[in-house]
Structure formats: structure tokens, C-alpha cells
Amino acid sequence: NETSLDNYKEARKRLELSGAEPVALALLDEKLGRVLATMNRYDEALEVLERPAEVYREARDLESVARVTALIGWTHRYCGTPQEGIARIQPVLELVTWTGPSQGLASLHLALAYLHFGSGKYQESLEAAERAGELARAVGDGLTLAGAEMRRGTALTMVGRADEGTRVLEASIPLLESAGDLSTLAIALNNLASNYQSEGDLERALERGRQAMSTHERVGNTASIGFVELGLGEINLYLGDWEEAEVAIEHGAATLQSVGASWYAPFAPLHRGHLKLRQGRWDEARNYLNEAIALAEPIGELQILEIGSWLMAELEIREGRAEDARSRMEPLAEKGSLYQCLHLTNLAWAQLMMGDPNRAAETANQALAIADEKHQRLWMPDALRVQGMILARQELWGEADSAFEEAISMARSGSYPYPEARALYEQGLMHKQRGATRQAEDCLSGALAIFQRLGALKDVEWTERELTVLDRPAEPAR
């Protein structure tokens, strides 16, 4: 990209010295701005792109105005200023709409879909992507159609239609390959990795994530490379390879830090916070999660706000602040977002810790029903664990044991060792509560072995304490 940038700058200088027409310079500035945006030099890109936009306005070339304005909007999305991008696009969109279907109009709607997505307005993003696709089909614009289908698939996922979203994303892959749009192809692959992750198919998620990484490396977009690396770290965190997860997350965070301010910035502290929470480094987790939420709030990035709040609520519960967790989860649990199962699971846990097992049971059942309906297999073991805890509190031993066994079985079959260990731990406490000391010791010992292998420091500490105080009755004399 540096070579391309130098070539475009040199070509522009020669054209300017030769007295070239403004339109010729404008065409070169478009290419220059696109390269700068790909290199994550967003402020420079925006400054350069305004030059051809002005030239085309003066020439009354609305199609070219639309094309460049769409690129300006796209740049604002990744710069982390989506509202400015929407404000920049809207008047041009209204003007160009009167001219009828065109490639420029399709590209404006696609840019609007990106901007709405970046500000957490997923339904609006879906509608804009659908309109972009309709216009692209009408004018035979395969490139914009492929991009619109990718954006539509991701928006479908975020509005709770994940199965449909996955199908649309998979169908967009050959379209993007045919159009030669490597940047959007890499985004589609990474979004598929995220979908397969929530479905619990971590090996497939890892495969798509690695494909996204290799594609982004071909493009040379540093911020996107760092973002995908964070996602690969997250997958390894669930798979139980925490050392690999930490390497990927720290490297991805450092890569994003080198880029500076961007839409991607809040994801680094979010993933760091998740890792530190699992490791039992709670002070570090709290600091990172607060940082992620603070960065996401001004732009309304809902993914960060909802996942960050879920993780913060878990930390609050484990620190004995269930009331804070309940207050944090209640408004989110009612929203019906992609992450509703996670919010309901933590809400049920908080309700149980506050001494309301009946309400907690209703909430946990709702979490499990939603996870089952949306095929969110990755999150079901934790919901089953909380359900088992509630049933144990109610002294419904058989039902509690069944819930724990289902959680353990599902976690093992999916290769999610941390949820497996957490379910074993709670099953051990249940057996201890009902006086089944040998079974309690077996479960707690199994949990401890997993926690130690992973490096879950707080969980190791708590499990060792339970094993130490376990009061095993003496064997009867023979």
C-alpha cells in the first residue's frame, strides 16, 4: 500500500504540473483517498476525498458525487465517527434518489448500511443493505450487490435472525470472490467465524477466522488484521487454549493501538477484559471492561456495550455484588438482542444470589429457550449451570443433577472446557449440600484439574478451598 500511495502521489503531481483537467485529478484523488482509508489513515483520506467531491459537484456529475460521498461515508464508519458519516451522506442521498437507480445510489445505501451498523442501528442497517441490493440488481452492479449481501447477512444476525444471516453470508462469499472485493470478503469470513462461534462450532469458526486473517493480510489493512486477531484469540479462549488466546489478544491489541483512534479501538480492551476475567485477574478485567464501555458509548457501538455489560455483571456477581449485576442486566435482558441469552443467564444468577430462586428459575428457563431457538449452543452450558444451581437451591436434587450433567455433556462435546469445569464445580457443591461427600469430591477434583490446566486462578483458589473443607465421613469399621 505504501508503494501504491507513492505512485498515486507521484502521478498526481505530474498531472498537476502538466495542467490536467480537474476531473482527471479528481479521479486520481479518489484512488488516493481509497488507499489512505485502507491504510487506516482516515483523517488524511477524508481530506483528500473532499477534493474530488467538490470537483464533481461543480461539474454537476451527480453519479460521481454519489460514488465519492459513499466512500467518505465508509471512511467515517471505520474512523469511529458514524454520525458524521450519516450526516454527510443523507443530503446527497436525497438528491440522487430523484435521478433513479444507479451505481452511485446503490453505493450510498450500502455506505449508509455500514454507518448504521457501526452505530448499533441494526434494523436500519438491514433496510439500507436490502435497498442497496435492490438497486445494484437493477443496474447490474455485481460489486455493490456482493457487498450489500455481506452487510445484509451480518445485519440479519444482529437483529436475531442468525440462521438466515449465516446462510446469506455464506452465499455472499462466491459473489465477493467473483467481484474481486478482498476487503469485504475478509469481513464476511470474519463475521461467519463469529456466527459459527455462537453456534458452538468452534473448529469451523477457527477455520473461517484464519481465512479472514489471510485475506486481510493480502489487502494490508492493519486495523482489520488486529481486529481479526482478537477474534481468533476469543475462539481459542473458548477452546481452552488460553496461552494461545493471550498471545493473539495481546498482539491484536498492540496492532490496533498502532493505528490510533478508530471504530475498532474498543474491541481491544473488551477482549483483554474477557481474558483477564477468566484468568481471575479481576482488577485488570474491571479496568479493561470499563475502558471498552467508555470508548463505545459515544458512538453507540452496541456489541461492545452489550458484551461488556454481560462480562461486568458476571464480575459483580462473583465479587458478591449481585444487586449491581441485576440492575445492569435487567434493561438489556428485555431488549431481545443477539446477546439476550447471556443477559438472561446472568440476570437469573443474580436473582438467585439475591435469594429469589423462583424468579431466577423463570429467567433461566427463558435464557435456555432463547438459546435453543437461536441455536446458540456455545452459551447453553452456562445457562444450564445456572439452572442447576437454582434447582439445587430448591433441593430438587435429581433435576439439578440432570441440568449439570447436560451442561457438562454439551461442553465436552463442543470442546468448551471452562464451562465444563464451572458446571462440575457447582455439581460438586450440590453433592456437598446434600451430603454426598464422595460424589462432591469427584466433581470438585475434576473441576480443579481443568481450572489448573487453563490457568483460572480464582476458580482454582475457590475449588481448592472447597476440597479442603470437605467433611468426608469416616469409613465404617469392618
CORCOR-V799499 format. One record per helix or strand of 3 or more residues. SS is the DSSP state (~ for helix, > for strand). FROM is the first residue (numbers start at 1). LEN is the number of residues. If there is no record, write none. Layout:
[[SS;FROM;LEN] [SS;FROM;LEN]]
//
This chain:
[[~;2;16] [~;22;17] [~;42;17] [~;62;18] [~;82;16] [~;103;16] [~;122;18] [~;142;17] [~;162;18] [~;182;18] [~;202;18] [~;222;18] [~;242;18] [~;265;15] [~;282;16] [~;302;17] [~;322;12] [~;340;14] [~;357;17] [~;377;17] [~;397;18] [~;417;17] [~;437;18] [~;457;13]]
//
